[in-house]
Structures are given as structure tokens and as C-alpha cells.
Amino acid sequence: MKKVLVVSEFIDPEQNSTGYFWFKVIQKLSRSTTIDKLSVIAPYSSNSIQVQQKLDDPVEFLLFAHASYNKNNLLARFLGQFRQTYGFFKILRKNLSKETVVVSGTNPLFLVVLLSILRFFIPFKWYLLVHDIFPENLVPAGLVKRDSIVFKLISFVFNRIYSSVDHLIVIGRDMKNLLTAKTQHPNITVIPNWVDFNEVEIRSKQQSSILEHLSWNDNSVVFQFFGNIGRVQGIANLLAAIRCVQHPAAKFLFIGGGNQVESVQNLIKEQANSNVAYVGELGAQERSLGLSSCDVAVVTLAEGMLGLGVPSKAYFSMAADRPILAIMEEQAEVAGMVKEHRIGWVCQANDPIALAALIDQICQDKLYELIQSPRQVLQDHYHQDKLLQDFAEIVES
């Protein structure tokens, strides 16, 4: 009897992109003819019942109550994730056996540590979907220095954990290169982020109630940042570039939440004009509205983030048929995708002068009108059905 146990911090597709991806994985595995029993361990959410009702096939949900915490506060996040991991532990200890196949992600941080410890006592198979690489992702966030003893100690521990996993599934070629260098692991598979393009409507900019409310007319060229406005997104570089942009048609729309929202709001006050706007967070049901409220989608990563993450917003923006301005190191997964398929532009991270000049050029020459269909590229090369099948085959094997 093949028993698969999915362990995830989020499983609600309406909650965030992580929940969206894990729900799709659960949905795919639930239809497998080679898995006899599929169970899911996750924190309880307000939509847990609706999530279960969306699945056509039977899945055992093992949910636990967990208080929310402030992710923008480092101490609160640390304590919240620790308590959450204890909730996972209480259910895992009753449901693990050596016949179990565990499929988990890299968040919360302590869950990865917990699973590696449990394997000392119960030799279950473990497949790890890597969205973040720890502790390297702490460096660009400014939380630790790469040459510090703390970094070296934590790196030693996590390198051993990553090496012990049966199969690593990563979402970018740059991530695979980094993990290969760290672990020399023989089983690392790249499965890019996916989006069900049927769930994202193609709308013209003129249909956007957001832009209508801002009175940004058809002559405006709207650059939109949609998603987590956090430390590792390189927000400081983007804001510095906005200060240097000269073209009067350039407008900048920020949608989302995060610990750098205040910096965006300060720029709006400082500029004292209407070329920058922040509209807060949008619910999943308003995703198509937000994604279509622009001419160009801005996707950013801070300098030093190479191989440490792949912004899912790039694929959602492609589904909305918007070209991408990728602000990141040229070897990054999204930058490579943009160049390979010619669906936008790439600008090196941490060069606000070059970025401002590129934005001016895009506005001056209306370059966004010359881009081939990003949605078609998504359909041809990043189709959800194929990528989920690749994922399922790894677990089923």
C-alpha cells in the first residue's frame, strides 16, 4: 500500500501563491492510480472546508489550529514558525511509517529540521519542493553575513539536510546549480512554477477600475509591481530608479503587502505627484484585475538572490499576457526565460540609473507593443498539465 503524506504550511489556493501551487499538487496526486492513500497535514484556515470540497477524489486532511503571526516582525515570525512546527510534529508522529512517502516544502523553516530529525527514527522517503534555500536567503535580506560563524554553522546543518533528502525538486535552473554546488545531490529535478492560464482573464488596460480611479489615461505607460513588497525583492533599487525616470508617461503601480510598503508610501509623499500609486493587497478573486492593470509587469529580485528564489508573479503576469521587466541578475531563472522567449527586458539588479534609462526607453519607443504574446509562451513551454505530471511521476516512482 503506497501512502503519500503532503506536509505544507499553505494549501489554500485563495491564500497566496504557495497555497495555490500546493493545492494543484494535492489535486494532481489525489487522481493518481498508484497512490493508495493521500493525506495532507497543514494548519487549519478559514477556507479549509472549501479547499476539501474542491477536490474530486478522497483526501485525508489532518489539520491543526494555529494562531497567525506577524511575518514582518522577525521575532514574531521566528516564534510563530516554531509553534507551527510543533503542530506539525504532533500529527506527524502519529502518521509516519517507513512505508510513507513525505512530500514537503521548505517552509516553515523548522519543519525541514523536524523532518530530518524524524528520519533518524523512521526511515521514510522524502521529496522536498524547494522554494527557498536556507541560510543563503538570509544574506540579501540583511539578517546575517555570509562570512559570519552563524552563517557557516547553519549552512553546515542545512547542507546535510538537503543532501539527505531522497529527491530535490527545484523551480529554477539557477536553484539547481546552487544546490548541486552545495550538496552534490544526484537527484535534483527542475520543475518551473506553473499557472492555470484559464484562471487568469486577459483584460485590456482600459478595463481596469484601478487605473480609472487613478485617472491614468491611455497615454500613460503603467509599470506594475504585484506581490510581496519585501526585503529580497530589491524594492530600494526600484524606488531609486523611479526617482530618476524622466519620461512623463511613466506610471508606477504597487499592489501587495510586505515590510517595504512604508518605503513605497514615503516615495509617494516625497514625489508629491501622481506617477506612483499604492493600492494595498487584492484578494485572489481580484487577481485578474490586478494583473491587467498595467502595460508592463515588473518582476524584481535583490542583488545576491541568484539561485535563491523564482518569483511566481512572473508566470501569473504571463498568463495575463503582459511583458515582463525583470530586474535581477542575468543568470536568474526568470531573466533567462525573458531573454530566451523575448517577452520583455532584463536589467541588472542594483543599478537604478540603468533601470531608469531602460524605463524611459520603453516609454519613448512604446517597446511593450512589440513583444510577442507572453501568454502563448506560457501555454507552449510552462503548461500546468505537463509540469504537474512531471511532479506526480517523481512521487509515484
Protein Blocks (a to p, Z undefined) as FASTA:
>chain_A
ZZdddddfbfcfklmmmlmmmmmmmmmmmmpckbmbdcddddddfklmmmmmmpmbdcdd
dddddddddfkbmklmmmmmmmmmmmmmmmmmmmgcfkbccdddfbdfklmmmmmmmmmm
mccddddddfbdcfklmmmnopacfkbmklmmmmmmmmmmmmmpmbdcdfbfklmmmmmm
mnopabdcdddddddfklpccddfklpmklmmnopafkbccdddedjddfknommmmmmm
mmmpmblkbccddededjklmmmmmmmmmnopakbccebjadfklmmmmmmncfbdcddd
dehigoiaccfklmmmmmnopacdddddfkbmklmmmmmnopaccddehilklmmmmmmm
mmmnommlmpccfklmmmmmmgfklmmmmmmmmmmZZ
